[in-house]
Amino acid sequence: MGGASQFAFMAAAFGDDARDGEPAPLPPHVERRGRKQRRRPPKLYRIGELVAYSGLSRQTVHNYTAMGLLREADWTEGGHRLYDESVFERIDEIADRKAGGESLLKIREHFAGIDRRDE
């Protein structure tokens, strides 16, 4: 591709009309300045996604949930656990505390105190 055809390709790819220099209309998903942003529903993660993003094993996620270190945000109709985005902060904090030599019992007590305050 060379010369004018390359310019036309690039202009089309980046949203400029090569003939008159006017920008192409924005796709519907792009926010325009001054328009209210719509509220998005929170993302909930299934255990497989949690395993993929956190590096923990499926069994570890189940164990941490059973111990009260992690909390489900919801359940699917089929009975699968769903976790919200805050679970990743907890996983990081668990890892940091374990690396510092803290036992899972102490970590559970720490989170139990936080959970009581949040209720």
Secondary structure, DSSP 8 states (H G I E B T S, - for coil): --HHHHHHHHHHHHTB-TTT--B----TTS--TTS---------EEHHHHHHHH---HHHHHHHHHHTSS--SEE-TTS-EEE-THHHHHHHHHHHHHHTT--HHHHHHHHHHHHHHH-
